[in-house]
Amino acid sequence: MAELVAYTDGACSGNPGPGGWGALLVARSGAAVLKERALSGGEALTTNNRMELMAAIAALEALERPSRLTIVTDSAYLRDGVTRWIHGWKANGWRTSGKAPVKNEDLWRRLDTAAARHDVAWDWVKGHAGHAENERADALARMGMAPFKPKRAASA
């Protein structure tokens, strides 16, 4: 059976500002890559955390049938949110332990729904540390952001 891994990343130019997300889905059998799929997108005004969430959501929503996969992220916010905090938020009516509304609740709910149909393991890697697939996800995120970045005026 193939191993499925989704490498995800978000990027933002300013926070908030134009942002992008990227996801690289890789199916492997041992060391052999059977299939790859690259996804990216962006928004004109967003935050880095929202783009990190969107990358994971896009990866999960792209899967046509329930799957077992590992999502690899360089975002502690995403990893901790989905593995530690979300259970309490749901129990508290989408409020934090300090009773404040959960930031990005719309995306956390969407991620929770998308993940529910899959068997997902979450893994964290240090960003910008030479991890090849994480670097590719970062490049996809920057590509997704590019159409939303202001164009620089040409020098005369």
N, C-alpha and C positions, 0 to 999 in steps of 0.2 A: 504494500500500500504506500502511496506517495505521501511524503511529508509536505504540508502546506505551511508557509510562513509569509506573513505580511509585514514588510518593513515600512514604517510610517513616519512622516515628519511634517512639521508646520513651519512657516516662515512669515515674518512680518517686517515691513520697512516702516519703523515707527511703531509704537504700541499704545494706542491704536494707530492704524494706517493701512495702506494696501497690504494684503497678505495672500499667501498661497499654501496649499497642502499637496502632499505627494504620497503615494502608496505604491510600493513595488510588491506584487504578489508573485511568489516563487513556489513551484511544485518541484520537489526533488525525490529521486529514488537513490538513496545513498548520496554519493557525491555528484551524480548526474542530474543536471537541470532538465526536467521534462517540459516545463512550460513557464513562461514569465508573462506578466501583464502589468503595464505601467499605467497609473491613474494620476491625474492632477487637476487642480482647479484653484480658484481664488475668488477674492472679494475686494471691492474698492476700499472699504473701511471696516476693519476687523481687529482682532487681537491675536497674538501668537497662540494663546491657550485655545481660542476657538479654532484656529487652523490645525492645531495638534488633534483636537477632538474630531474635526471633519475628516482628517486623513484616516483615522481608525474607522469612522462611520462609513466612509466611502469603500474601504477595503471590505468590510463586513457586508455591506449592501450589494457589492458587486458579485458576491458568491450566489450562484443560482440555486444551490441546494444546501441543506444543513451540512456543515463540515466541521472537522477537527482541525484547528490551526493554532499557530502561535503568532501573536502580534508583538513585534519588536519595536519599541519606541525609545527615543532619547528624552522623553518628557516625564519627569517625576510627577508632575501634575496629573497627567493622563493615567500613568500607572497607579499612583496612590488613590486617585479618585475612583477608578474602576475596581480596584482590589480591596480598598480599605474604607473609603468615605461613603460611597454611594448607598451602602446598606443602611447606614444611619440616616442619611438624607431622606431616603424613601420612608423609613419608619417615622421620621419627624415631619412628614408632609413637605418635603423638599426645602427644609430649613437646616441650617448648620447647627452645630451643638450650641453656638451662641445665639440661636434663634433668628439669625439673619437669613434672608433668601439666598439660596444657592446661586452663585454666579454661573452663567451659561446653562441654566436649568433646561432650556429647550434642547440643547445638544446632548446633555447628559441623559435626558429621557430618550432621545433618539438613539444614542449609543446603547443604552440599556435594552431597548427593543431590538436593535440590530444584533446585539450579542446573544440575546436569549435563544435564538434558533440555532446557535452554533456551540461547539465545545471549544472554548477559547482559553488558552494559556497566555499570560502577559509576561513579557520579558523586557528588561531595561538595558540599554547600552549607553555609554558615555558618548555624547554628541561631538562631532568634529574631532574624532580621535582615530581616524583612519579605518573605521569599519566600512568595508566596501559597499554593502547594501544600504547602510544608513546614509552614506554619502550620496548614493544614487537617489534615495528618497528625498534627501535635502535638495538635490538638483531638480527633482520633479516639483518640489514645493516652490522653489525659486522660479521655475518655468511657469507654474500656475499663477504666481504673483505678477510676473512681468507685464501682462496686458493692463494691469491696474496701476502700475507705477507711472508717475508723471514723466513725460518725455522731456529730456534736457534740450535746451536751445542749442542749435549748432553754433560753433565759434566762427566769427568772421575773419 
